[in-house]
Amino acid sequence: MARWLDNIGIPRRTLGESQRLNLPLATEQLAQLYQKQKFSAKEIAGLARCSQQTILRRLKHQGIRIRDHKELAELATKYPRQPFNGDLRDKMYYRGYFTGDLTLERTSKYTLTIGLSTTCNASIQLFRDLFERYGGFATCSHRDPLKGSYEWRVRTYLARPSFDYLIHKAIRLPDEARGERFYHFLAGYVDAEGSLYVTHYYDPRVDIDRIRYRLTIKSTDTKLLRDLATALKREGFHPRLGVACRKGDKHQYRGHTIQAKRTLLDLSLQTNVHVIQLIERLPVRHQHKQLKKNLMLRLWRRGVKDWREINKEVWAVRSTIKQEIVQCVQEAKKDFEKRH
């Protein structure tokens, strides 16, 4: 065909002219679709009824920069990634919380996938509050074959390298966890692994049940718990550190014999004034921890000492938490059975 056109004196079209004829999109439309609306070259080719390579050549001819691999990966994700805000107090809280409760499910060149399994709506809400703005939020019901119960698995997708500090759990107390940042790290760890209690004990001297406040953390992170105990002593507290379960010990759980794979330590504060002083400085974010913290501070400031005066108030908080957990499990079971 080209030789025939030359023989009869008809000038052949240039490459640019050929592309313009084959592409039913103006330059402005192409820039709008690719740059502003973030259509891919393949999607634009489908609209224009031409090949993807034609679109790419046209983009280059018009001086429009082709996206690199990182940009393509970001556009291909379901949930947009946002970099970490850089606040050191938040970073310490996230590190403490991740060390205690979360799992690193998958790592790719640009993304960390962080997950959590729970039977508590308050834990789901905390996870959402912490991560949804950075990398989205997804939930899926699951049946635990060992416990025979149902739970939720939640996950988020975080940008690298911004969240690379979460790739490894803290084996020891981080060097940055000093001063106020220590309490943010401890708050995250308590929200994941700790418990707050309002209990009572009998005092024969005055023949009443006195109120006792407790904060405990049980974990197999033995080096970290020892570091936390040292740091608490440095801050003026008097923690107790003991062994709750040794490696190899066996116990029964729902008819199953469970053998401990690691030693479980118990770090606790049991002096009322020290517990109150610590939780006043502890910025916990878990709703159930906040409920108990507020209850303890309220009772302490009222100066109540007799358990009989406040036992209904304490049981009301416990009942609220228990009902929420039961409801969460029921919702997971309903969702799981619906999907299967």
Long-range contacts (C-beta under 8 A, 24 or more apart in sequence): 16-61, 19-54, 19-57, 19-58, 19-61, 22-50, 22-54, 23-48, 23-50, 23-54, 23-55, 23-58, 24-48, 24-49, 27-62, 30-55, 30-58, 30-59, 30-62, 30-64, 31-62, 31-64, 34-59, 34-64, 35-64, 38-75, 40-72, 40-75, 41-66, 70-110, 73-109, 73-110, 73-111, 74-110, 77-111, 77-157, 78-136, 79-135, 79-136, 79-137, 79-138, 79-156, 79-157, 80-135, 80-136, 81-110, 81-111, 81-134, 81-135, 81-157, 81-158, 81-159, 82-133, 82-134, 82-135, 82-159, 83-134, 83-159, 83-162, 84-134, 84-158, 84-159, 84-162, 84-163, 88-176, 88-181, 89-180, 89-181, 89-184, 90-184, 91-165, 91-176, 92-174, 92-176, 92-177, 92-181, 92-182, 92-184, 92-185, 92-188, 93-184, 93-185, 93-187, 93-188, 93-283, 93-285, 94-130, 94-165, 94-166, 94-188, 95-165, 95-166, 95-170, 95-174, 95-177, 95-185, 95-188, 96-170, 96-184, 96-185, 96-186, 96-187, 96-188, 96-189, 96-190, 96-191, 96-192, 97-130, 97-188, 97-189, 97-191, 97-192, 98-166, 98-169, 98-188, 98-192, 99-169, 99-170, 99-188, 99-189, 99-192, 99-221, 99-224, 100-188, 100-189, 100-191, 100-192, 100-193, 100-219, 100-221, 101-191, 101-192, 101-193, 102-166, 102-192, 104-166, 104-167, 105-155, 107-160, 107-167, 108-160, 109-160, 110-159, 110-160, 111-135, 111-157, 111-158, 111-159, 111-160, 112-157, 112-158, 112-159, 112-160, 112-163, 112-164, 112-166, 112-167, 113-155, 113-156, 113-157, 113-158, 114-155, 114-156, 114-157, 114-158, 114-166, 115-153, 115-154, 115-155, 116-153, 116-154, 116-155, 117-142, 117-144, 117-151, 117-152, 117-153, 118-151, 118-152, 118-154, 118-328, 119-149, 119-150, 119-151, 119-152, 119-325, 119-328, 119-329, 119-332, 120-288, 120-324, 120-325, 120-328, 121-324, 121-325, 121-327, 121-328, 122-286, 122-287, 122-288, 122-321, 122-324, 123-286, 124-152, 124-154, 124-328, 125-287, 126-191, 126-285, 126-286, 126-287, 127-154, 127-156, 128-154, 129-285, 130-285, 131-156, 131-158, 132-156, 134-158, 134-159, 134-163, 135-159, 141-331, 141-332, 141-333, 141-335, 141-336, 141-339, 142-332, 142-336, 143-333, 143-336, 146-253, 146-254, 146-256, 147-253, 147-254, 148-254, 149-329, 149-333, 150-329, 150-332, 150-333, 150-336, 151-329, 151-332, 152-328, 152-332, 169-221, 170-221, 170-224, 171-221, 171-223, 171-224, 172-223, 172-224, 172-227, 173-224, 173-227, 173-228, 173-231, 177-231, 182-231, 182-235, 183-281, 183-282, 183-283, 184-283, 186-228, 186-282, 187-282, 187-283, 187-284, 187-285, 189-217, 189-224, 189-228, 190-215, 190-217, 190-282, 190-284, 190-289, 191-284, 191-285, 191-286, 191-289, 193-217, 193-218, 193-219, 194-289, 196-279, 196-289, 196-292, 196-293, 196-296, 197-292, 198-292, 198-295, 198-296, 198-299, 198-310, 198-314, 200-307, 200-311, 208-305, 208-306, 208-307, 208-308, 209-306, 209-307, 209-308, 210-305, 210-306, 210-307, 211-272, 211-299, 211-304, 211-305, 211-306, 211-307, 211-310, 212-270, 212-272, 213-272, 213-275, 213-276, 213-296, 213-300, 214-268, 214-269, 214-270, 214-275, 215-268, 215-269, 215-275, 215-278, 215-279, 216-266, 216-267, 216-268, 216-269, 217-266, 217-267, 217-268, 218-244, 218-264, 218-265, 218-266, 218-267, 219-264, 219-265, 219-267, 220-262, 220-263, 220-264, 220-265, 221-265, 222-262, 222-263, 222-265, 225-265, 225-267, 226-265, 228-267, 229-267, 232-269, 232-278, 237-269, 237-274, 237-277, 237-278, 238-269, 238-271, 238-274, 239-267, 239-268, 239-269, 240-266, 240-267, 240-268, 240-269, 240-270, 241-265, 241-266, 241-267, 242-266, 272-300, 276-300, 288-321, 288-324, 291-317, 291-320, 291-321, 292-317
